[in-house]
Structure formats: structure tokens, C-alpha cells
Amino acid sequence: MAHTIPNFSLNDGNTIPQLGFGVFQIEPKDTVRAVRTALDVGYRHIDTAEMYGNEAEVGQAIRESGLDRGDVFVTSKLNNGFHRPDDARKAFEQTLAALKFDYLDLFLIHWPLPTLYDGDFVSTWKVLEEFQRDGLARSIGVSNFQVAHLERLAAEAQVVPAVNQVEAHPYFGNEEVRAYDKTHNILTEGWSPIAQGRVLDDPTVVDIAEQVGRTPAQVTLRWHVQRGDIVFPKSVTPKRIEENFAIFDFELDDAAMDRITALDRGEAGRQGPNPDTFDYVPS
């Protein structure tokens, strides 16, 4: 396909494609096919996590695609059950083994879990700094970190996260975190970009989609990329995987952007858990 995906520069000198393909809640049995489809369409950025249980299938899909490993940007994230430093090291080894990779492009702490592990996510972060020094993770970052969590890392650690992956969509713009990230040269990645489908029948989004001759999903994803965030929609439907990729050949004007931004409901718009209290650990 002809669409060119912009590459963003990370604060460590590496680059990341602005659009990726997410595999959250894709069953392992469906993951190889979905990722292969995404790679065939032109995606070169795949976002997985230890807790998704499908890392091995992501690695398999990339090998089967015939693409060079260096041509696909792959992110994974630390399982919530393995924050203690030695556990984190073992978990990361298992991630590389599952993917059958020598390195990861990006590795994230999945959740800060401030009410667990004596509130100590800093020692966990320092282990990620080790992975980067050793070349096993080219870039390191965080996910679901609030401003207070980021400020603590800034005070107590050496490396500024390259990205912060957080919930973001028209109903929950997460503006305070995005503003902090921008000021501190941390790229924001938005998960749940279409609010798990809830924005697709929003009258404002539908109206704009009709005006520009695009689908509500394409309009919402375009809003994200014009805001300067990295986004990775998820689907197992080939037509939708292709549709979500086709967002770089049109633009929303300022009025349309403002109308979508105005849908923000603040904290009430959050669909997922609040990172300040979330304490899920897989059993």
C-alpha cells in the first residue's frame, strides 16, 4: 500500500513508527494470522506484552513474514507479577526466548502498581536501564504512569523513559499526562484509541466521518496521529486491519480536531483501571 507511516525520534536516538498494530486480547491461536495480515498490509510496529500471552506467536508471525527482524519494531511489557529485580530479569529473558529474538526494540513496565511492592517501581525501572545498557532492549519506557510516577523516576533514576503508553481516546484525552510527557521529551502512546469501540457511534465522530468520507475509526485514529501520539489499533478482521492503516492520506481540519477533543469527559471518560489504584497481578 502507498501510505507512508511517519517515524518519530525517541529521546535515546532510536526511531519508532507512529502507527503500530496491537495484539491485546487477541487469542494466541489467532495472533499469527492477525500479525501476518498486519505485516502484509504494511504495519512495521507490533505491540505485545507478557500478560497478553501471545509473544511467541508474534515472533512466529514476523519470522514467517520473510521480513528482516530489523524492519519490524516490536514492543513488549513486563508482567505485573515480576516487578522485583531478579524476577524482572527472568521475565525479560523469557520474553526474548518466547519471541526468539536477540533484542527488543522497546520494553515497558506495564503498570506502576504503586500500592504493591512497597510502592517501589524505581528498582524495577533500574533493571530496565540494565537491559538497555546491555543492548537487549534498544529503548525502554513505561506504561500507565501518572505524572507523580514519572516525577519519581526523574528524581531517582538515570534514564528518562522513551515512551509512556497510556489510555487515550476522545472521551479521555489524558491531557495532564500528555502535557508532562511532551515537556520532558517522552513520546505518548495511546492505548484503547477508539475507547473499545464506544466512540464509533458518537454523533460528532459519525458526522465528521460523513463529511470527510471516512469511517469513524479512521477519523478517530487520524485525530490521534494529528495530536502527535503513537497509536496501535487492534483487530483480527483483515478489512479493518487495512482500514486502520489508511489514515495518512487525509487530514482533519482544526474545527474537526477541536470538536473531537471537546468530547473529553475527564476522569469520568476513563474506560480502563486507574493506575493510582490498579493492583492486578496474574495468578
C-alpha positions in Angstrom: 0.0 0.0 0.0 1.2 3.5 -0.7 0.7 5.0 2.7 3.9 6.2 4.4 3.9 5.8 8.2 5.9 8.6 9.9 8.8 7.6 12.1 9.2 9.5 15.3 12.6 10.1 17.0 12.8 8.8 20.6 14.8 10.7 23.2 17.5 8.0 23.0 18.2 8.4 19.3 16.2 5.5 18.1 13.1 5.8 15.9 9.6 4.3 16.2 6.8 4.1 13.6 3.8 6.3 14.7 1.3 3.7 13.7 1.5 0.1 15.0 -0.6 -3.0 15.4 -1.7 -4.0 18.9 -2.4 -7.6 19.9 -4.1 -7.1 23.3 -6.9 -9.6 23.8 -6.0 -11.5 20.6 -6.0 -15.2 21.4 -2.7 -16.9 20.8 -4.4 -19.1 18.2 -5.5 -16.1 16.2 -2.3 -14.0 16.7 -0.1 -15.4 13.9 -2.7 -14.8 11.3 -3.6 -11.3 12.5 0.0 -10.2 12.7 0.8 -11.7 9.3 -2.1 -9.8 7.9 -0.9 -6.5 9.5 2.6 -7.0 8.2 1.3 -7.8 4.7 -0.8 -4.6 4.8 2.4 -2.6 5.7 2.5 -2.3 9.5 6.1 -2.4 10.8 5.4 -1.9 14.5 3.8 -4.6 16.7 2.8 -4.0 20.4 2.6 -7.1 22.7 3.1 -7.8 26.4 4.0 -10.7 28.6 0.5 -10.6 30.1 -1.1 -10.9 26.7 0.2 -14.5 26.4 0.9 -14.2 22.7 4.6 -13.1 22.4 5.6 -16.5 20.9 3.0 -16.1 18.1 4.1 -12.5 17.4 7.7 -13.8 16.9 6.5 -16.6 14.7 4.4 -14.3 12.5 7.4 -12.0 12.0 9.7 -14.9 11.0 7.0 -16.3 8.6 6.5 -12.9 7.0 10.0 -13.1 5.4 10.8 -9.6 6.7 14.1 -8.9 8.3 13.9 -8.7 12.1 15.4 -5.2 11.9 12.5 -4.0 9.7 9.8 -4.6 12.4 9.7 -2.5 15.6 8.5 -4.8 18.5 7.4 -3.7 22.0 6.7 -5.9 24.9 5.9 -5.2 28.6 6.8 -6.6 32.0 4.2 -8.8 33.7 2.8 -7.2 36.8 3.8 -10.3 38.8 7.6 -9.8 38.2 8.5 -6.3 39.4 11.2 -7.4 41.9 14.6 -7.0 40.1 15.5 -10.7 39.8 12.0 -11.6 38.7 12.1 -8.9 36.1 15.4 -10.2 34.7 14.0 -13.7 34.4 10.7 -12.4 32.9 12.7 -10.4 30.3 14.8 -13.5 29.4 11.5 -15.5 28.9 10.2 -12.7 26.6 13.2 -12.9 24.4 13.0 -16.7 24.4 9.3 -16.7 23.5 9.8 -14.2 20.7 13.1 -16.0 19.7 14.7 -12.5 19.4 18.2 -11.3 20.4 16.8 -7.9 21.4 13.6 -6.0 21.8 13.1 -2.6 20.2 11.1 -1.3 23.3 10.4 -2.8 26.7 8.0 -1.2 29.1 6.9 -1.5 32.7 3.3 -2.4 32.1 1.8 -0.8 35.2 3.4 1.2 38.0 1.5 -0.7 40.8 2.1 1.9 43.4 0.1 0.0 46.1 2.2 -3.1 45.6 6.0 -4.0 46.1 6.2 -1.3 48.8 5.4 1.2 46.0 8.9 0.6 44.6 8.7 0.8 40.8 12.1 2.6 40.7 14.2 -0.5 41.3 12.2 -2.2 38.6 13.0 0.7 36.2 16.7 0.4 37.1 16.6 -3.2 35.8 15.2 -1.9 32.5 18.1 0.6 32.4 20.4 -2.5 32.7 18.6 -4.2 29.7 19.2 -1.0 27.7 22.9 -0.8 28.7 23.4 -4.4 27.7 21.7 -3.8 24.3 18.9 -6.3 25.0 16.3 -3.6 24.9 17.1 -0.8 22.4 14.7 1.6 24.1 12.9 1.4 27.4 9.7 3.1 28.6 6.7 2.9 30.9 3.0 2.3 30.5 0.2 3.7 32.6 2.5 6.0 34.5 0.9 9.1 36.0 2.7 12.4 36.5 3.7 11.7 40.1 5.2 8.3 39.0 7.1 10.0 36.2 8.4 12.7 38.6 9.7 10.0 40.9 11.6 8.3 38.1 13.1 11.7 37.2 14.2 12.2 40.7 15.6 8.7 41.5 16.7 7.1 38.2 19.1 7.9 35.4 17.2 7.3 32.2 14.2 9.2 31.0 11.5 6.8 29.6 11.4 6.9 25.8 7.6 6.5 25.8 4.7 6.4 28.2 1.9 4.2 26.9 -1.4 5.3 28.5 -5.1 5.1 27.9 -6.1 7.9 25.5 -9.2 8.4 23.3 -11.7 11.2 22.6 -13.6 10.5 25.8 -10.4 10.5 27.9 -7.7 12.7 26.4 -5.3 12.1 29.4 -4.1 15.7 28.9 -2.2 16.2 32.1 0.0 13.1 31.4 0.4 14.0 27.7 1.5 17.6 28.7 4.1 16.2 31.1 5.4 13.7 28.5 5.7 16.5 25.9 7.6 18.8 28.3 10.0 16.0 29.2 10.6 14.6 25.7 8.7 11.4 26.4 6.5 10.3 23.5 2.9 9.4 24.4 1.4 6.2 23.0 -2.4 5.8 23.3 -4.0 2.5 24.1 -7.7 1.9 23.7 -7.6 4.6 20.9 -11.3 4.1 20.0 -12.4 3.6 23.6 -13.1 -0.1 22.9 -15.4 0.9 20.1 -17.5 3.3 22.2 -16.6 6.4 20.1 -17.6 4.8 16.8 -21.2 5.7 17.1 -20.7 9.1 18.7 -22.7 11.6 16.8 -19.8 14.0 16.5 -17.4 11.4 15.2 -20.0 10.0 12.8 -20.8 13.5 11.5 -17.1 14.3 10.8 -16.6 10.8 9.2 -19.5 11.5 6.8 -18.1 15.0 6.0 -14.6 13.6 5.1 -15.8 10.3 3.5 -14.0 8.1 6.0 -15.1 5.6 8.7 -15.5 6.7 12.4 -12.5 4.5 13.3 -10.3 6.2 10.6 -11.4 9.7 11.8 -10.6 8.8 15.5 -7.2 7.3 14.6 -6.4 10.4 12.5 -7.3 12.6 15.4 -4.7 10.7 17.5 -1.9 11.0 14.9 -2.6 14.7 14.3 -2.2 15.2 18.1 1.3 13.7 17.7 0.7 10.5 19.6 1.7 7.0 18.7 -1.2 4.6 18.3 -1.7 0.9 17.6 -5.3 -0.2 16.8 -6.2 -3.8 17.3 -8.3 -6.0 15.1 -8.5 -9.6 13.8 -10.6 -8.6 10.7 -8.4 -8.2 7.6 -10.7 -5.4 6.2 -10.4 -3.5 9.4 -6.7 -4.0 9.8 -6.3 -2.5 6.3 -8.8 0.3 7.1 -7.0 1.3 10.3 -3.7 1.6 8.3 -5.2 4.0 5.7 -5.1 7.2 7.8 -2.2 9.1 6.3 -3.9 10.1 3.0 -6.3 12.6 4.5 -6.4 15.3 7.2 -8.8 16.7 9.7 -9.1 20.5 9.8 -8.8 22.4 13.0 -12.5 22.6 13.6 -12.9 18.8 13.3 -10.0 18.3 15.6 -11.4 20.7 18.2 -14.9 19.0 18.0 -13.4 15.6 18.8 -11.1 17.0 21.5 -14.2 18.6 23.1 -15.7 15.1 23.7 -13.3 14.7 26.6 -15.1 13.7 29.8 -12.0 13.9 32.1 -11.6 11.1 34.6 -15.3 10.1 34.0 -14.3 9.1 30.5 -11.6 6.6 31.6 -12.6 3.1 30.4 -9.7 1.1 32.0 -8.4 1.0 35.5 -6.9 4.0 37.3 -3.1 3.5 37.5 -3.0 5.0 41.0 -5.0 2.1 42.5 -4.7 -0.7 39.9 -3.1 -3.7 41.6 -3.9 -6.7 39.4 -1.3 -9.5 39.4 -2.0 -12.6 37.3 -2.3 -15.7 39.5 
